[in-house]
Amino acid sequence: MHPAQRALVRPRPDRGHLVRGAFFPDELAYAPTPHAPRSPFTVGRLSRPSPDKWSRDHWEILGRVPGIRSLNMGWTEQTQRKLGPPPPWAECLAPQSLSVAAFLGKCHALVGLNGGARENWPRVGLEAMAAGVPIVAQDAWGWREMILHGQTGLLAGGPDEMAEQLARLAQDEGLRLAMAEAGRARVLELAEPAAILAGWAEVFRGIGDWGLGIRSQPAAQSPIPNPQSLPCASPSA
């Protein structure tokens, strides 16, 4: 996205309030799955089964990661028609085949790559960070706000960069675990109840100020008619 376009989508405190959705990190235990050298590196993709949530580049990108094992949940016939049949190193599960915690417990990293849909504030990202699963996601939309690139996860500008970032995590266990720890701290910050409550308080304070402004306006020149004077208000026989 061009810098000028980016500026257009930044929050404008003078025109509204930014309030993030409530999330409870403690519902997911922080338990990063260790990755031993020369063992399969499991990259997860967890999404609803809408075609615009799955990229046609999915298999091509993951196939370039050393020792890849791909775990995908949200797979349907419709998804397969778009991406093609899974390669031998991939396992595809129907929606809700596992709990979120069980799915993330099998992953060393999570990939956030859509096929048309734009992410606002992807809950799966919060869930992954809470569980200790580093994310490699598109450098766009809500991912850009959620992930601190190089600290709590990695952002990628395109398929080539995404494959490189996933390979980087597969080959550097120290970096992967450091990002998992930083991601957990980040999600605790983003989900802080006091901050979310303060945001909503600003929203309702603004509504109250707006209401006071409306009530302080002069009364309309045209008087509201007395309901008793209207034909429909006459009592029936």
N, C-alpha and C positions, 0 to 999 in steps of 0.2 A: 504494500500500500504506500502511495506517495505521502511524504510528510504533511503536505497540505490537506490531503484527505484524512489523515490520521487526526489532525487537529479538529476536524469537524465532528469526530465521534468521541472526543474527550468529554468527561462530565463537566457540566456548566453549573457551578453552585448557584449562580444568579438565576438559573432557569429551572432548577430542579434539585433533587437530592439523590445521592447514591446510597442505596440500602441493599446490602447483600443478603441473600437468603439464609435462613437459619440452618445450621448443620451441627451435628453432635459427634465430634471426633472419637469420643470414648466408646461409641458403638462398635468401633473397629479396633482390635488390638494392634499395637505397633509391633510387627514381627517380620522384619525383612528376611526373605528367603535367601540363604547363602548360595553363592555360585562358586563351585570348585573349578579350577582350571581344566580345560579340555572336556568339560561336561556340557550337556545341552544348555543353551541360554534361552529361557522361555520368555517370549514377548507376548503379552496379552492384548487383546482388543475386545472391549466390552461395550456394546451399544445396542440400541433398539434395532429391530430388523427392517428398517426403512432403507431403501437403496441409496438415498442421498446421504446416508451416514457412513457408507462404505466406499472407499476409493478403488477405482480400477487399477491403481498402481500398488495395491496392497501386497500381492504376492511378489511382485517384482522387487519392491523395496526390502521386504523381509528376507527374500532369498539371498540377499547380498550380505547378511549378517553372519559372521562365523559361528558355527555350531548352533544355528537357529532351531528353535522349536516354537511353533506358533500355536497359541491357544486362543480361540475365538468363541465368544458367546453372544448370541443374537442372530444365529445363522438360520436361514430359511431357504426354500427353493427360490424365492425371489432374489435373495442375496447371491445365491450361486449362479443364477442366470446372468447377473451383472459381472461377477468376479471370475467365474469359471470354477471348475472343480478344484478342491484343495490339493496342494502338493503333498507328497508323502510325509513331510516334516510338520504338517499342520493338523490340528484337531479342531473340529468345528462342532459347537454345541448349540442346541436349540435355546431360545430365550428362557431364562430362569431355570436352566438345568442345575445350576449350583447357586448357593447363596453368594452374595458379593464377597463376603469374607473368605469363603472357601475358594472362590475363583482367584482372588488376589493373592491368596496364600500359595498358589502354584506359580506365580509370576516373578520374574526378576526385573522386568520393566513393563511399562504400559505404553502403547502407541496411541496417539490421538490424531487420526487422519481421516477426514471426511471426504465424501464424494459429491459435495454440492451444498450440504446443510452448513449453516453458520452457527458456531457455538456462542452462547451468551455467557453463562456461568456454569460450565459443565460439572454436574455433581460427581461424575465418575472420577474427575481429577481430584476433587476433595477426598473422595474415598481412597484413592490410590495413595495420596500423600499421607493420609491418616494411618494407613496400613504399612507404610514403609516401602512403597513401590515407586521408584522414580519414573517420571513421565517424559517421553519425547513427543512433542506435539507441534502442530502447525503454528507458525509465527503469525498469529492473527486472532482477532475477536477476543473472547474472554480468556483464552489461554494466555494471551500477552499480559493480561492483568493478574492472572492467578499465579503464573510461574515466573520466578526470578531466574532468568537464563544463566546457566552456569553455576547456580547456587542450589536452587530447590528443584531443578529439572532442566530440560533442554528444549529450545525452540528451533524449528527447522524451517527454512524458507522454501524448500522444494523437495522432491523425491530423493535426489542425490544426497542432499544434506541430512535428510532424515535417516537414510541408510548409514551414513557416516557416524551420526550421533548415537544410533543404536549399537553399532559396532564398537564405538568408544566405551560405552557402558559394559559391553560384553567382555572387553579386554582389560578393563581397569576396575577391579573389585573395590579398591579403596575409594575411588571417586564415586562409584555407585552407592556405597554405603554412606558416604558423607552427604550425598544428595538426599538419600532416604531420611537421614536424621534432620537435615535442614528442611525437608519437605514437611515432616511432622510438626516442626516448630512453626512453619509458615501457616499450616492449616489451623493450628491452635490460635494463631493471631487473627486469621481471617474470620474464624468462627467465634471470636470472643463475644459472649452474650451482651456485655455492657456496651460494646461498640455498636452492635446491631440495634440494641434498644435506643441508644442515643440517636442513631440515624432515623428511626421511626419517630422519636420525639420531635426531631426537626421537621419531619413531614407534617405531623399533626399541628405543630406550632405554626407552620406556614399556612395550613388550612384555616386555622383560627384567625390569623392575621388577615387573610383574604376575606373571611366571613365578616370580620369587623369593618373592613373597608367597604363591603357591599352594604352593610347596615347603616353606614354613615353617609351614604349617598342620599341626595334629596329625593323625596317621594315623586313618583311619576305624575305628570300633569293630568293624565286621564284617570279619573277615579274608578275604583273597582265597583261594579254595580252590586246593589243589594240583591242577594239571592232570592229574597221574597218577591222582588219585582219582576223576576223572570217567569215566562209562561210555564216552564217545566217545574217550577217550584210550587205552583198552585195545587192545593190539596185535591185529590180525586174524590168523586162522588161515591 
